[in-house]
Amino acid sequence: MRLSDQYLKIVEWSEEDQCYIGHCPNLMLGGVHGDDEAKVYKELCKTVEEWVDIYKQDGTPLPKPTAGKKYSGKFNLRVGKELHEQLSIDALRKGESLNSYCLKMLQGLHSHRP
């Protein structure tokens, strides 16, 4: 396995740019783009390899791997006192726990992603 295989590579269509955009979160700035999804992925893999080499040449530690990452299903989110209060009140109005209410809100936002 190559070091570059430890990093998540994402290729997705961009309505705004009318092309495929490939990026590797947490490892490199920017990305690659083009009209052919497979070619963009191939170019992204090559670019990630180059970034790994740059880290090595600079003697900079590589960021934590992102591919195959395990998620616990929980995270902390700081929202500020006012939003915390409003969300709590909204949850009470719906007869739900704050956790359940926020989870439904996040699932609703996620399901409307482009």
Stockholm file with secondary structure:
# STOCKHOLM 1.0

chainA/1-114         MRLSDQYLKIVEWSEEDQCYIGHCPNLMLGGVHGDDEAKVYKELCKTVEEWVDIYKQDGTPLPKPTAGKKYSGKFNLRVGKELHEQLSIDALRKGESLNSYCLKMLQGLHSHRP
#=GR chainA/1-114 SS CCGGGGSCCEEEEETTTTEEEEECTTTCSSCEEESCHHHHHHHHHHHHHHHHHHHHHHTCCCCCCCTTCCCCSCCCCCCCHHHHHHHHHHHHHHTCCHHHHHHHHHHHHHHTCC
#=GC SS_cons         CCGGGGSCCEEEEETTTTEEEEECTTTCSSCEEESCHHHHHHHHHHHHHHHHHHHHHHTCCCCCCCTTCCCCSCCCCCCCHHHHHHHHHHHHHHTCCHHHHHHHHHHHHHHTCC
//
